[in-house]
Amino acid sequence: MPSDRIDPAQYESQLAGKLAAFKRDFADFGLPEPEVFRSAPLHYRMRAEFRIWHHGGRIDYAMFEAGGGDKKVVLIDDFPAAVQPVCELMPRLRDALQDCEVLKRKLFQVEFLATHSGELMVCLIYHRPLGEDWSAAAQALADRFGVQLIGRSRKQKIVLGRDWLLESFELDGRTLRYQQIEGSFTQPNAGVNRQMLGWARRQAADAGGDLLELYCGNGNFTVALAPAFGKVLATEVSKSSVRAANYNLEANGIGNVTMVRMSSDEISDALAGGREYRRMKEIDLGGYRFSTLFVDPPRSGLDAATVELARGFERILYVSCNPATLRDNVAALHDTHEIAAAAVFDQFPYTLHLESGLLLKRRRAGG
Ligand SMILES: C[S@@+](CC[C@H](N)C(=O)[O-])C[C@H]1O[C@@H](n2cnc3c(N)ncnc32)[C@H](O)[C@@H]1O
């Protein structure tokens, strides 16, 4: 996203356009008026990644713009979508890389990750194997800028300090802490994420019973929602995210969550009484009184087995990054569930992407 498209003067109109499209998409399903959660108009992205463009002996950050059949390279001087510490680091880092042949040679991509707690990580990705000369130069760079620095190339990952950051912020009077591991999913817009967590907590406040969570990532919602429920069973497919989630449960003193590394179709199969899963051996599924299903799937939405699993729940709290697949899933559940609350979260300003949340409740007989 070249920075000329990031125009705070257009913030309200771009959001209004997306909100109108969302309301149109769900008009057939009795959508209540959505609560709207805005982003900061600038400096909202915690992650940013850029290709490195080598030209005439110098390097620049670059992005590719699709246009016609060709991709057009766009050099990036500044990227005001990124949070301030990333914006400030970008030119200083580029100049330092420019001045150091061993750090610059065959550098392909640079990725930034920041936290509101004030930590920064930089991952440098190369098209060549990295040796000790790289590590020495990279260590000096990490010390100079006070960042966690990682070097990657094919089948190689060099971590000079940590390959994770520790985020922390206040939510409803609690200080929440989250390990965020390099390369694993984290919500890109931390300000909007906090608003999503608050909204989800309000929808769950009077649910009671137990919670089943799918696609829990590093436990972003799990940590926020767990105190509202008796017990929680949380599942996620990515190994590193499960590791981070376990760390985060402990770091936040959460004792009522059981984490299992399972894909959504595996857990749907297990709960439907399908085959026995070794990873579920220690878990007494019959001991749960699930009132609520919480899902935050990837763009592809829920698969058919997971939709059928969802149908059995009184309440489905659904956070989605893709209104199209959300709409398909809501349509599939429409005969059994109605939309009780809706929200849109502007995680991705100045793009067509919109994050949203729905609370679906089981229809009453005759309703
Ligand atoms: C949109 S992210 C949400 C993560 C988390 N809820 C958060 O707020 O950070 C979707 C997550 O689903 C996981 N995932 C993708 N496909 C999956 C599948 N088939 N079964 C279970 N988890 C899956 C990804 O690893 C990712 O962590």
PDBQT file of the ligand as one rigid body, heavy atoms in Angstrom, charges set to zero:
ROOT
HETATM    1  C1  LIG A 401      -7.252 -14.673  11.996  1.00  0.00    +0.000 C 
HETATM    2  S1  LIG A 401      -6.076 -15.605  12.927  1.00  0.00    +0.000 S 
HETATM    3  C2  LIG A 401      -6.721 -15.368  14.548  1.00  0.00    +0.000 C 
HETATM    4  C3  LIG A 401      -5.799 -15.715  15.678  1.00  0.00    +0.000 C 
HETATM    5  C4  LIG A 401      -6.223 -15.205  17.059  1.00  0.00    +0.000 C 
HETATM    6  N1  LIG A 401      -7.618 -15.404  17.332  1.00  0.00    +0.000 N 
HETATM    7  C5  LIG A 401      -5.847 -13.748  17.265  1.00  0.00    +0.000 C 
HETATM    8  O1  LIG A 401      -6.727 -12.926  17.553  1.00  0.00    +0.000 OA
HETATM    9  O2  LIG A 401      -4.660 -13.414  17.150  1.00  0.00    +0.000 OA
HETATM   10  C6  LIG A 401      -6.516 -17.228  12.482  1.00  0.00    +0.000 C 
HETATM   11  C7  LIG A 401      -5.748 -18.340  13.183  1.00  0.00    +0.000 C 
HETATM   12  O3  LIG A 401      -6.259 -19.595  12.703  1.00  0.00    +0.000 OA
HETATM   13  C8  LIG A 401      -5.199 -20.519  12.599  1.00  0.00    +0.000 C 
HETATM   14  N2  LIG A 401      -5.668 -21.532  11.628  1.00  0.00    +0.000 N 
HETATM   15  C9  LIG A 401      -5.653 -21.464  10.283  1.00  0.00    +0.000 A 
HETATM   16  N3  LIG A 401      -6.261 -22.549   9.758  1.00  0.00    +0.000 NA
HETATM   17  C10 LIG A 401      -6.678 -23.321  10.795  1.00  0.00    +0.000 A 
HETATM   18  C11 LIG A 401      -7.367 -24.557  10.905  1.00  0.00    +0.000 A 
HETATM   19  N4  LIG A 401      -7.766 -25.225   9.821  1.00  0.00    +0.000 N 
HETATM   20  N5  LIG A 401      -7.636 -25.031  12.131  1.00  0.00    +0.000 NA
HETATM   21  C12 LIG A 401      -7.263 -24.343  13.244  1.00  0.00    +0.000 A 
HETATM   22  N6  LIG A 401      -6.591 -23.172  13.216  1.00  0.00    +0.000 NA
HETATM   23  C13 LIG A 401      -6.302 -22.669  12.001  1.00  0.00    +0.000 A 
HETATM   24  C14 LIG A 401      -4.010 -19.698  12.172  1.00  0.00    +0.000 C 
HETATM   25  O4  LIG A 401      -2.805 -20.337  12.554  1.00  0.00    +0.000 OA
HETATM   26  C15 LIG A 401      -4.247 -18.381  12.946  1.00  0.00    +0.000 C 
HETATM   27  O5  LIG A 401      -3.604 -18.421  14.200  1.00  0.00    +0.000 OA
ENDROOT
TORSDOF 0
